[in-house]
Amino acid sequence: MIKNILANYLTKDERTILSYLGAFLIAGMALHYTGVSVMHAEKAEQNKQVLTEAVAKDTLILIDIRTAGAEELELLPGVGAKKTKDILDYRSVKQFDSPEELLNIKGIGPKTYIKMKPMLLSFGTSGAGVTEKQKLQDINVSEVFKNEGSEVVQKQELDGTDNISKKEHSEMKYDSEDTESTIHLNTASRDELISLSGIGEKKADAIIAYRKEIGKFTSIKQLLDVKGIGAKTLEKNRHRLSL
């Protein structure tokens, strides 16, 4: 029917040319859509491969506590829904000046911070905004101790020596605290005494009570006369004590 209609307007040669053009158009459209499909398939496969490689590498996520949402914050070790809310509440009042300022959040101490540190984006001046400087000092001591422990292990692997005991590790930790503030036994407050290794609230109170009883300490060894304080506790703290 169409052929008859075209015969009324086109010559035989013109109809032949039109047939060829139609055939080329159909072939071109088929190639185009086939090529697009192949490209989409190749791109999808490439994306899948990139994602697989990223997961295989276990890429570390760095979290910026200045802008992170609740879901990101909960990825941090030791941070659940409660601490996440506390962090967001804190941030709504005051912007963080450093990652270490997380130590101001109730329930986040030096040990928890050290665990989450590898996932925290670094910014600001180290330690800025932290209200309890002792926590910063505890972090520094722990990191020094960790590095010293790694060096000891490496040395043992090289020279074949035995593994260092937990007790010796503990003694190394106390040796690394030589830079801590000096405690004057005759004037130290309860809080200052508590900062000593192995001295809690009860022992601090006992020291103060004994000091009142004798008037003042005349020798550091007199600490041994305080109930609950033995030679080991004295030796761990001797480098920080004065009269």
Secondary structure in CASP SS format (residue, H / E / C, confidence):
PFRMAT SS
TARGET T0000
AUTHOR 0000-0000-0000
METHOD secondary structure of the structure
MODEL  1
M C 1.00
I H 1.00
K H 1.00
N H 1.00
I H 1.00
L H 1.00
A H 1.00
N C 1.00
Y C 1.00
L C 1.00
T C 1.00
K H 1.00
D H 1.00
E H 1.00
R H 1.00
T H 1.00
I H 1.00
L H 1.00
S H 1.00
Y H 1.00
L H 1.00
G H 1.00
A H 1.00
F H 1.00
L H 1.00
I H 1.00
A H 1.00
G H 1.00
M H 1.00
A H 1.00
L H 1.00
H H 1.00
Y H 1.00
T H 1.00
G H 1.00
V H 1.00
S H 1.00
V H 1.00
M H 1.00
H H 1.00
A H 1.00
E H 1.00
K H 1.00
A H 1.00
E H 1.00
Q H 1.00
N H 1.00
K H 1.00
Q H 1.00
V H 1.00
L H 1.00
T H 1.00
E H 1.00
A H 1.00
V H 1.00
A H 1.00
K H 1.00
D C 1.00
T C 1.00
L C 1.00
I C 1.00
L C 1.00
I E 1.00
D C 1.00
I C 1.00
R C 1.00
T C 1.00
A C 1.00
G C 1.00
A H 1.00
E H 1.00
E H 1.00
L H 1.00
E C 1.00
L C 1.00
L C 1.00
P C 1.00
G C 1.00
V C 1.00
G C 1.00
A H 1.00
K H 1.00
K H 1.00
T H 1.00
K H 1.00
D H 1.00
I H 1.00
L H 1.00
D H 1.00
Y H 1.00
R H 1.00
S H 1.00
V H 1.00
K C 1.00
Q C 1.00
F C 1.00
D C 1.00
S C 1.00
P H 1.00
E H 1.00
E H 1.00
L H 1.00
L H 1.00
N H 1.00
I C 1.00
K C 1.00
G C 1.00
I C 1.00
G C 1.00
P H 1.00
K H 1.00
T H 1.00
Y H 1.00
I H 1.00
K H 1.00
M H 1.00
K H 1.00
P H 1.00
M H 1.00
L E 1.00
L C 1.00
S C 1.00
F C 1.00
G C 1.00
T C 1.00
S C 1.00
G C 1.00
A C 1.00
G C 1.00
V C 1.00
T C 1.00
E C 1.00
K H 1.00
Q H 1.00
K H 1.00
L H 1.00
Q H 1.00
D H 1.00
I H 1.00
N H 1.00
V H 1.00
S H 1.00
E H 1.00
V H 1.00
F H 1.00
K H 1.00
N H 1.00
E H 1.00
G H 1.00
S H 1.00
E H 1.00
V H 1.00
V H 1.00
Q H 1.00
K H 1.00
Q H 1.00
E H 1.00
L H 1.00
D H 1.00
G C 1.00
T C 1.00
D C 1.00
N C 1.00
I C 1.00
S C 1.00
K H 1.00
K H 1.00
E H 1.00
H H 1.00
S H 1.00
E H 1.00
M H 1.00
K H 1.00
Y H 1.00
D H 1.00
S C 1.00
E C 1.00
D C 1.00
T C 1.00
E C 1.00
S C 1.00
T C 1.00
I E 1.00
H E 1.00
L C 1.00
N C 1.00
T C 1.00
A C 1.00
S C 1.00
R H 1.00
D H 1.00
E H 1.00
L H 1.00
I H 1.00
S C 1.00
L C 1.00
S C 1.00
G C 1.00
I C 1.00
G C 1.00
E H 1.00
K H 1.00
K H 1.00
A H 1.00
D H 1.00
A H 1.00
I H 1.00
I H 1.00
A H 1.00
Y H 1.00
R H 1.00
K H 1.00
E H 1.00
I H 1.00
G C 1.00
K C 1.00
F C 1.00
T C 1.00
S C 1.00
I H 1.00
K H 1.00
Q H 1.00
L H 1.00
L H 1.00
D H 1.00
V C 1.00
K C 1.00
G C 1.00
I C 1.00
G C 1.00
A H 1.00
K H 1.00
T H 1.00
L H 1.00
E H 1.00
K H 1.00
N H 1.00
R H 1.00
H H 1.00
R H 1.00
L E 1.00
S E 1.00
L C 1.00
END
